[in-house]
Amino acid sequence: MFEKILVPLDGSEHSIYALEKAIQIARKFDGKITLLHAYTPHVVYLPEEYAHAEATPETVEISREAGANILKEAKKKVETEFVQSEILLAMGRAVETIVEAAENGKFDLIVVGARGLSPMKELLLGSVSHGVTLNARCPVLVVK
C-alpha cells in the first residue's frame, strides 16, 4: 500500500518526529523511504542601486551543505531501523519542491511534520505542511 514514502526534512524536531512515523509505516508495509531536503540559499542584499537581492555561490554552498548534513543524519536513523532509504537534496522552495518530487517519483505517501504554527502565524507566514496537503496528488500524513 505505501511502498514509496517521501519524507521532507528541515532538521526540526517536527520533521524528525515525522521521520519516526514514516519508519513505522515503512516497516509495516515493507516500504522504502526517500528523505528530501529542499534548500533555499540565504540571500545577500546588495546596495540599493542594484535594487535586488542575490544568492552568492558561497551562500548556495552553505545551504547545500547544511541540507546534506540533515539528510546524512536522517539516513543513519533510518538505517538503524533496517528500512531502505535514499536521499534527495534539491534547491528550491519547499512546497513546490516536495510536490514536484512526489509527482516525479510517483510516491504513495508523503509524511511531513507540522510546526504547530498558530492560526494567525500560519495565515501570515504560510505553512509547508498545509501547502503540501493542498497541492500533492498522493496522500499526505501531517505529523504533529
C-alpha positions as CSV (number, residue, x, y, z in Angstrom):
1,M,0.0,0.0,0.0
2,F,2.7,2.5,1.0
3,E,5.8,1.2,-0.8
4,K,7.3,4.5,-1.7
5,I,7.3,7.1,1.1
6,L,8.6,10.7,0.8
7,V,9.8,12.4,4.0
8,P,10.7,16.1,3.7
9,L,13.1,17.1,6.4
10,D,14.2,20.6,7.6
11,G,16.2,19.5,10.7
12,S,13.4,20.5,13.1
13,E,12.1,18.3,15.9
14,H,8.8,18.1,14.0
15,S,10.4,16.7,10.9
16,I,12.3,14.1,12.9
17,Y,9.1,13.0,14.6
18,A,7.5,12.7,11.1
19,L,10.5,10.5,10.1
20,E,9.9,8.3,13.1
21,K,6.3,7.8,12.0
22,A,7.4,7.2,8.4
23,I,9.8,4.5,9.6
24,Q,6.9,2.7,11.4
25,I,4.8,2.8,8.2
26,A,7.7,1.6,6.0
27,R,8.3,-1.3,8.3
28,K,4.7,-2.3,8.3
29,F,4.3,-2.1,4.5
30,D,7.9,-3.1,3.6
31,G,8.3,0.3,2.1
32,K,11.2,2.4,1.1
33,I,11.8,6.0,2.3
34,T,13.1,8.8,0.3
35,L,14.5,11.6,2.5
36,L,14.1,15.0,0.9
37,H,15.6,18.3,1.9
38,A,14.7,21.4,-0.1
39,Y,17.0,24.3,0.5
40,T,16.8,27.9,-0.4
41,P,20.1,29.8,-0.3
42,H,20.5,32.6,2.1
43,V,20.2,35.9,0.2
44,V,22.7,38.7,0.3
45,Y,21.1,42.1,-0.1
46,L,23.1,44.3,-2.4
47,P,23.3,48.1,-2.2
48,E,20.2,50.0,-3.1
49,E,21.3,51.0,-6.6
50,Y,21.2,47.3,-7.6
51,A,17.6,47.0,-6.4
52,H,17.6,43.3,-6.0
53,A,18.8,40.5,-3.7
54,E,21.1,37.7,-4.8
55,A,22.4,34.4,-3.5
56,T,26.1,34.2,-3.8
57,P,27.9,30.9,-4.7
58,E,29.1,30.8,-1.1
59,T,25.6,31.1,0.4
60,V,24.3,28.4,-2.1
61,E,27.1,26.1,-0.9
62,I,26.5,26.7,2.8
63,S,22.8,26.0,2.3
64,R,23.5,22.8,0.3
65,E,26.0,21.5,2.9
66,A,23.5,22.2,5.7
67,G,20.8,20.2,3.9
68,A,23.3,17.4,3.1
69,N,24.1,17.1,6.8
70,I,20.4,16.9,7.7
71,L,19.9,14.1,5.2
72,K,23.0,12.3,6.4
73,E,21.8,12.2,10.0
74,A,18.3,11.1,9.0
75,K,19.7,8.3,6.8
76,K,21.7,7.0,9.7
77,K,18.5,6.9,11.8
78,V,16.6,5.0,9.1
79,E,19.4,2.5,8.6
80,T,19.3,1.6,12.3
81,E,15.7,0.5,11.8
82,F,16.7,-1.7,8.8
83,V,14.5,0.3,6.4
84,Q,15.6,1.0,2.8
85,S,16.2,4.7,2.1
86,E,17.7,7.1,-0.3
87,I,18.3,10.8,-0.1
88,L,17.3,13.7,-2.4
89,L,18.8,17.2,-2.0
90,A,17.2,19.9,-4.1
91,M,17.4,23.6,-4.4
92,G,14.0,25.3,-4.4
93,R,11.0,26.5,-2.4
94,A,9.9,23.8,0.0
95,V,6.2,23.3,-1.1
96,E,6.9,23.3,-4.8
97,T,10.0,21.0,-4.5
98,I,8.1,18.5,-2.3
99,V,5.1,18.3,-4.6
100,E,7.2,18.1,-7.7
101,A,9.4,15.3,-6.2
102,A,6.3,13.4,-5.1
103,E,4.8,13.6,-8.6
104,N,8.0,12.8,-10.4
105,G,8.8,9.9,-8.1
106,K,5.3,8.5,-8.1
107,F,5.2,8.3,-4.3
108,D,2.4,6.5,-2.5
109,L,2.6,8.8,0.6
110,I,4.2,12.0,1.9
111,V,4.9,12.1,5.6
112,V,5.6,15.7,6.8
113,G,6.0,17.3,10.1
114,A,3.8,20.2,11.3
115,R,5.5,23.1,13.0
116,G,2.4,23.8,15.1
117,L,2.0,27.4,13.9
118,S,-0.8,29.3,15.4
119,P,-3.7,30.0,13.0
120,M,-2.6,33.7,12.8
121,K,1.1,32.8,12.1
122,E,0.0,30.2,9.5
123,L,-2.2,32.8,7.8
124,L,0.7,35.3,7.7
125,L,3.7,33.0,7.1
126,G,2.1,30.1,5.3
127,S,2.8,26.5,6.2
128,V,4.8,23.9,4.3
129,S,2.6,21.1,5.5
130,H,-0.6,23.0,4.6
131,G,0.8,23.8,1.1
132,V,1.8,20.2,0.5
133,T,-1.7,18.9,1.6
134,L,-3.3,21.3,-0.8
135,N,-1.1,20.6,-3.8
136,A,0.0,17.0,-3.6
137,R,-1.7,14.3,-5.6
138,C,-0.9,11.5,-3.3
139,P,-2.0,11.0,0.3
140,V,-0.2,13.3,2.9
141,L,0.2,12.4,6.6
142,V,0.9,15.5,8.7
143,V,2.5,14.6,11.9
144,K,2.3,16.9,15.0
